[in-house]
Amino acid sequence: MNFEDAEIAEEKNWHELESNFSVKVFLTVLYSVILVTGILGNAVTIRVTQVLRRNGYLQRNVTDHMVSLACSDLLVLLIGMPVELYSATWFPFTTASGDASCKIYNFLFEACSYATILNVATLSFERYTAICHPFHFKALTGRRTSCLIAFAWLASVAVALPLLVATGTEGHVPIREDRPAQNLTFCTNLREHWVMYRVSIYSAFIVYMVVLVCVAVMCRAMILVLRKSMGAAGANGAGGASRHESSKVKMARKQTILFLGLIVGSLMVCWMPNQVRRLMTAAVPKSDWTVSYFRSYVTLHPVGDTFFYLSSVLNPFLYNLSSRQFREVFLQVFRCHITVEHVNKRNVLRSSEAASARSLRPLLLKSLRLSKASRSTTRDSKDTEAPRPVLTTFQTASTTDSGVGSDTQETLCLAELSDSTSKTKRAVLSESEI
């Protein structure tokens, strides 16, 4: 920064960089909508996961991860949005709270923010182990999920811990001064702990990028395993019941992978503007900020905050998008009218319906066979009755030629009997004449 920029930084009235009243009102309404939507969405999500777990549709480990993720999103919204709306939107250059409250706010907000992304990482790791390494997954102890969730929160606390020391209330200090100019006091990083703050921000950004890359790699590995297993199942042609059961398991795994992919995409898009804003504070000391640099920071601040808080609101919508069962129960809980049945009861009803269908099938087949047999017997009887006059005529002629009288005539009808007797009489007459 040259001498002219320093003079501008000293003489500039920083309050001119504040947003106008209409922008402040718009941001207030937008933040209020995001806050209410996020609180309702995450609160209903916690209730939905409990209902699904109680009715056997979700495993305990998945439920615990989802509840932990929803809690971190709720804390981000409740802690961050009111303070940001007051200090960054309405009064960006004055801080009424003390130094201790500034430190505690930065620490809690950072910890809850990174608890969200680390909860996504632990959930992805557990699903990756269950799908790609099922034997190792079953060999682990039952407290695996609790340990992973505790690790996510402890790691987020470790990431945020340096901010307890490196942040506080301080104003803009010109490059040739030792005290703030124009009484500009706001919650920011401290000059005496600049190196610690810089390392903390860069380390947090590295954690953010590492988590995104690792979750993306694990999702890709899970997709490949599912494709391979589906191809093997289709080639082998497993039994009906086991194939139906495995299709349900694969569908649940597909929904989990879809959710993880969507949430990674949302974290990448929604967190990036806020990460850029944070990197701006760590890249250049406040004493070297020019007016244009400060104006860029002030302009980016509400944009980055809006996208950042949207990431905490999107998770319930991603759950609804990736799972039909979750969407149905979500609407039931939102309407305060839960009608979902236990999975065992539903399976019993489906199995009883299938059993009744299978029990009716032999009866139907038997009735069809009987009707077919009756039609064939009637057809055969008709076929045997049709040539009977020809057969009796042939037998009558032979009997007259052989001289056999009335032994074969007991099985003939009356008309055929009279016909044969008349023929025998004519034969006797002819013989007497001869």
C-alpha positions in Angstrom: 0.0 0.0 0.0 1.5 3.4 -1.1 1.4 6.8 0.6 -1.7 7.9 -1.3 -3.7 4.9 -0.3 -2.7 5.4 3.3 -3.9 9.0 3.1 -7.2 7.9 1.6 -7.5 5.2 4.3 -7.0 7.8 7.0 -9.3 10.5 5.6 -12.1 8.3 4.2 -15.3 8.3 6.1 -16.0 4.6 6.4 -19.6 5.0 7.2 -20.2 5.9 3.6 -19.5 2.3 2.8 -22.6 1.2 4.7 -25.6 -0.2 2.7 -28.6 2.1 2.2 -31.8 1.7 4.1 -33.6 -0.3 1.4 -30.8 -2.9 1.2 -30.8 -3.2 5.0 -34.6 -3.9 5.0 -34.3 -6.4 2.2 -31.5 -8.3 4.0 -33.5 -8.2 7.3 -36.5 -9.8 5.6 -34.4 -12.3 3.8 -32.5 -13.3 6.9 -35.7 -13.6 8.8 -37.2 -16.0 6.2 -34.0 -18.0 6.2 -33.9 -18.2 10.0 -37.6 -19.3 10.4 -37.3 -21.8 7.6 -34.1 -23.3 8.9 -35.4 -23.6 12.5 -38.6 -25.3 11.3 -36.9 -27.5 8.8 -34.2 -28.8 11.1 -36.5 -29.2 14.1 -39.0 -31.2 12.0 -36.0 -33.2 10.6 -35.0 -34.2 14.2 -38.6 -35.4 14.8 -38.8 -37.2 11.5 -35.6 -39.2 12.2 -37.0 -40.2 15.6 -40.2 -41.4 14.0 -38.4 -43.3 11.3 -36.1 -44.9 13.8 -38.9 -45.9 16.1 -40.8 -47.5 13.2 -37.8 -49.4 11.9 -37.1 -47.4 8.7 -33.7 -45.9 9.9 -30.8 -47.4 11.6 -29.6 -45.9 14.9 -26.2 -44.9 13.5 -27.7 -43.0 10.6 -30.3 -41.4 12.9 -27.6 -40.2 15.3 -25.6 -38.6 12.5 -28.7 -36.9 11.1 -29.6 -35.5 14.5 -26.1 -34.2 15.1 -26.0 -32.5 11.7 -29.4 -30.9 12.3 -28.3 -29.7 15.7 -25.2 -28.1 14.3 -27.3 -26.3 11.6 -29.7 -25.1 14.2 -26.9 -23.7 16.3 -25.3 -21.9 13.3 -28.6 -20.2 12.6 -29.5 -19.3 16.2 -26.0 -18.0 17.1 -24.9 -16.5 13.8 -27.9 -14.8 12.1 -29.1 -12.4 14.8 -25.6 -11.2 15.5 -24.7 -10.9 11.8 -27.9 -9.0 11.1 -27.2 -6.5 13.8 -23.4 -6.1 13.5 -22.9 -6.6 9.8 -26.1 -5.2 8.3 -27.4 -2.4 10.5 -24.3 -1.3 12.5 -21.2 -2.6 10.7 -18.7 -0.1 12.2 -19.8 0.0 15.8 -19.9 -2.8 18.3 -22.0 -2.4 21.5 -20.9 -5.7 23.0 -17.6 -6.1 24.9 -14.5 -7.9 24.0 -15.4 -11.1 25.8 -18.7 -11.5 24.0 -16.9 -10.9 20.7 -14.5 -13.7 21.4 -17.2 -16.1 22.6 -19.3 -15.4 19.5 -16.5 -16.1 17.1 -15.5 -19.3 18.9 -19.1 -20.7 19.1 -19.9 -19.8 15.5 -16.8 -21.3 14.1 -17.2 -24.5 16.1 -20.8 -25.0 15.1 -20.0 -24.2 11.5 -17.2 -26.8 11.2 -19.3 -29.3 13.2 -21.7 -29.3 10.3 -19.1 -30.2 7.7 -17.3 -32.6 10.0 -20.6 -34.4 10.7 -21.0 -34.8 6.9 -17.5 -36.3 6.8 -18.2 -38.8 9.6 -21.5 -39.8 8.1 -19.8 -40.4 4.8 -17.0 -42.4 6.4 -19.5 -44.7 8.2 -21.6 -45.3 5.1 -18.4 -45.8 3.1 -17.2 -48.5 5.6 -20.6 -50.2 5.6 -20.9 -50.4 1.8 -17.3 -50.9 0.7 -15.8 -52.7 3.7 -18.8 -54.5 5.4 -16.7 -57.0 7.4 -14.6 -54.2 9.0 -17.9 -52.3 9.6 -19.4 -55.3 11.5 -16.2 -55.9 13.4 -16.2 -52.5 15.0 -17.8 -51.9 18.4 -21.3 -50.7 19.0 -20.1 -47.3 20.2 -18.6 -46.5 16.8 -21.2 -43.8 15.9 -20.9 -42.1 19.2 -17.1 -41.9 18.8 -17.4 -40.5 15.3 -19.8 -37.8 16.4 -17.7 -36.9 19.4 -14.7 -36.7 17.1 -16.5 -34.3 14.8 -17.5 -31.9 17.6 -14.1 -32.1 19.3 -12.3 -31.4 16.0 -14.5 -28.5 15.3 -13.8 -27.1 18.8 -10.1 -27.5 18.0 -10.4 -25.6 14.8 -12.3 -22.7 16.5 -10.2 -22.6 19.6 -7.5 -20.1 18.3 -10.3 -17.5 17.7 -10.7 -17.1 21.5 -7.3 -15.4 21.5 -7.0 -14.0 18.0 -10.3 -12.1 17.8 -11.8 -9.2 19.8 -13.0 -5.6 19.4 -10.8 -3.3 17.4 -11.1 -0.6 14.9 -9.4 0.3 11.7 -5.8 1.3 12.5 -4.0 3.3 9.7 -0.6 2.2 8.7 1.2 5.1 10.4 -1.0 5.1 13.5 -1.1 2.9 16.7 -4.8 3.6 17.6 -8.1 3.2 15.6 -9.1 6.0 13.4 -12.6 7.7 13.4 -13.7 5.5 16.4 -14.3 2.5 14.1 -14.7 -0.4 16.6 -16.0 -3.7 15.4 -15.5 -7.4 16.2 -12.5 -8.5 14.2 -9.1 -10.0 14.4 -6.5 -8.4 16.7 -3.2 -7.0 15.5 -1.1 -8.5 18.2 -2.4 -12.0 17.3 -2.3 -11.6 13.5 -0.1 -14.7 12.9 -2.4 -16.9 15.0 -5.5 -15.6 13.3 -4.0 -16.1 9.8 -2.9 -19.7 10.6 -6.4 -20.4 12.0 -8.2 -19.2 8.9 -5.9 -21.0 6.5 -6.1 -24.2 8.5 -9.9 -24.1 8.6 -9.9 -23.6 4.8 -7.7 -26.6 4.4 -10.0 -28.7 6.6 -13.0 -27.5 4.4 -11.3 -28.5 1.2 -10.0 -31.9 2.5 -13.5 -32.8 3.8 -15.1 -32.0 0.4 -12.5 -34.0 -1.5 -12.7 -37.0 0.8 -16.5 -37.1 0.8 -16.5 -36.9 -3.0 -13.9 -39.8 -3.2 -15.9 -41.9 -0.8 -19.2 -41.3 -2.7 -17.5 -42.3 -6.0 -16.2 -45.5 -4.3 -19.7 -46.4 -3.0 -21.3 -45.8 -6.4 -18.8 -48.2 -8.0 -19.4 -50.9 -5.4 -23.2 -50.6 -5.8 -22.9 -50.8 -9.6 -20.7 -53.9 -9.3 -23.1 -55.6 -6.8 -26.1 -54.8 -9.0 -24.5 -56.2 -12.0 -23.5 -59.4 -10.2 -27.0 -59.8 -8.8 -28.5 -59.4 -12.3 -26.1 -62.0 -13.8 -26.6 -64.6 -11.0 -30.4 -64.2 -10.8 -30.9 -64.6 -7.1 -34.1 -65.9 -5.5 -37.2 -63.7 -5.3 -37.3 -63.0 -1.6 -33.6 -62.4 -1.2 -33.5 -60.3 -4.4 -36.4 -58.2 -3.2 -34.6 -57.7 0.2 -31.3 -56.8 -1.4 -33.1 -54.3 -3.7 -34.5 -52.5 -0.7 -31.0 -52.4 0.9 -29.5 -51.1 -2.3 -32.2 -48.5 -2.7 -31.5 -47.2 0.8 -27.8 -47.1 0.1 -28.5 -45.2 -3.2 -30.6 -42.6 -1.2 -27.7 -42.2 1.2 -25.2 -41.7 -1.6 -27.5 -39.3 -3.3 -27.9 -37.2 -0.2 -24.2 -37.1 0.5 -23.5 -36.0 -3.1 -26.1 -33.3 -2.9 -24.9 -32.0 0.4 -21.3 -31.9 -0.8 -22.4 -29.9 -3.8 -24.4 -27.5 -1.5 -21.4 -27.1 0.8 -19.1 -26.4 -2.1 -21.4 -23.7 -3.6 -22.8 -22.2 -0.4 -19.6 -22.0 1.7 -17.2 -20.8 -1.0 -18.2 -17.0 -0.9 -17.9 -17.0 2.8 -14.5 -18.7 2.6 -13.3 -16.2 0.2 -14.4 -13.4 2.5 -12.5 -15.0 5.4 -9.4 -15.4 3.3 -9.6 -11.7 2.5 -9.3 -10.9 6.2 -6.3 -13.3 6.5 -4.5 -12.3 3.3 -4.0 -8.6 4.1 -3.7 -6.9 7.5 -6.4 -4.4 8.3 -3.8 -1.6 8.4 -3.0 -2.3 4.7 -6.7 -2.3 3.5 -7.4 0.2 0.8 -10.8 1.8 0.2 -11.5 -0.5 -2.8 -10.4 -3.5 -0.8 -12.7 -2.6 2.1 -15.6 -1.9 -0.3 -15.1 -5.3 -1.9 -15.2 -6.9 1.6 -18.3 -5.0 2.7 -20.1 -6.0 -0.6 -19.1 -9.6 -0.3 -20.0 -9.9 3.3 -23.9 -10.1 3.0 -23.6 -12.3 -0.1 -21.3 -14.8 1.6 -23.5 -14.8 4.8 -26.7 -15.4 2.8 -25.2 -18.4 0.9 -23.6 -19.7 4.1 -26.8 -19.7 6.1 -28.7 -21.3 3.1 -26.5 -24.3 3.5 -28.0 -24.9 6.9 -31.5 -24.6 5.5 -30.9 -26.8 2.5 -30.3 -30.1 4.4 -33.9 -30.8 5.3 -34.8 -30.2 1.6 -32.0 -32.6 0.5 -33.4 -35.3 2.8 -36.8 -34.8 1.2 -35.4 -34.9 -2.2 -33.3 -38.1 -1.7 -35.9 -40.2 0.1 -39.6 -40.7 -0.6 -40.2 -42.2 2.8 -38.6 -39.3 4.6 -40.7 -36.9 2.5 -44.0 -38.6 3.5 -43.1 -38.6 7.2 -41.8 -35.1 7.0 -45.2 -33.9 5.7 -47.0 -35.9 8.4 -44.9 -34.4 11.2 -45.3 -30.9 9.8 -49.1 -31.4 9.8 -49.0 -33.0 13.3 -50.7 -36.1 12.0 -48.4 -39.1 12.0 -49.9 -42.2 10.4 -46.8 -44.2 9.4 -46.9 -47.9 10.3 -44.0 -50.0 11.7 -42.0 -51.7 9.0 -42.7 -55.1 10.5 -46.4 -54.6 10.5 -46.2 -53.4 6.9 -44.1 -56.4 5.9 -46.6 -58.7 7.7 -49.5 -57.3 5.7 -47.6 -57.5 2.5 -46.5 -61.1 3.2 -50.1 -62.1 4.1 -51.4 -60.6 0.9 -48.7 -62.4 -1.0 -49.5 -65.7 0.8 -53.2 -65.3 0.1 -52.4 -64.7 -3.5 -50.2 -67.8 -3.6 -52.9 -69.8 -1.9 -55.5 -68.8 -4.4 -53.2 -69.6 -7.3 -53.5 -73.5 -6.9 -57.3 -73.2 -6.7 -57.4 -71.1 -9.9 -55.1 -73.5 -11.6 -57.1 -76.5 -10.4 -60.4 -74.9 -11.6 -58.8 -74.1 -15.0 -57.6 -77.7 -15.3 -61.0 -79.1 -14.4 -62.8 -76.9 -16.8 -60.3 -77.9 -19.5 -60.7 -81.6 -18.7 -64.5 -81.3 -18.8 -64.3 -79.6 -22.2 -62.0 -82.3 -23.5 -64.2 -85.1 -22.2 -67.3 -83.5 -23.8 -65.4 -83.1 -27.0 -64.3 -86.8 -26.9 -67.8 -87.9 -26.2 -69.1 -85.9 -29.1 -66.4 -87.4 -31.3 -67.3 -91.0 -30.3 -71.1 -90.5 -30.7 -70.8 -89.0 -34.1 -69.6 -92.1 -36.1 -71.8 -94.5 -34.1 -74.5 -95.0 -36.9 -71.7 -96.0 -39.3 -70.2 -98.4 -36.9 -73.6 -100.1 -36.1 -74.4 -100.3 -39.8 -71.1 -102.0 -40.4 -71.6 -104.4 -37.5 -75.1 -105.2 -38.6 -73.9 -106.1 -42.1 -71.2 -108.3 -40.7 -73.6 -110.1 -38.4 -76.0 -110.8 -41.2 -73.2 -112.2 -43.3 -71.8 -114.4 -40.6 -75.2 -115.6 -39.5 -74.9 -114.3 -35.9 -78.3 -113.2 -34.7 -79.2 -110.8 -31.9 -76.2 -111.0 -29.5 -74.7 -107.7 -30.5 -78.0 -105.9 -30.8 -78.4 -105.2 -27.0 -76.1 -102.2 -27.2 -77.9 -100.6 -30.1 -80.7 -98.1 -30.1 -84.2 -99.0 -31.1 -84.0 -97.5 -34.6 -80.8 -99.4 -35.3 -82.4 -102.6 -33.9 -85.4 -102.3 -36.2 -83.1 -101.5 -39.2 -81.0 -104.6 -38.5 -84.0 -107.0 -38.1 -85.5 -105.8 -41.4 -82.2 -106.5 -43.1 -81.9 -110.0 -41.6 -85.4 -110.7 -42.8 -84.6 -109.7 -46.3 -81.4 -111.9 -46.1 -83.5 -115.0 -45.0 -86.0 -114.4 -47.8 -83.2 -114.2 -50.3 -81.7 -117.4 -49.1 -85.0 -119.3 -49.2 -85.6 -118.1 -52.7 -82.2 -119.4 -53.7 
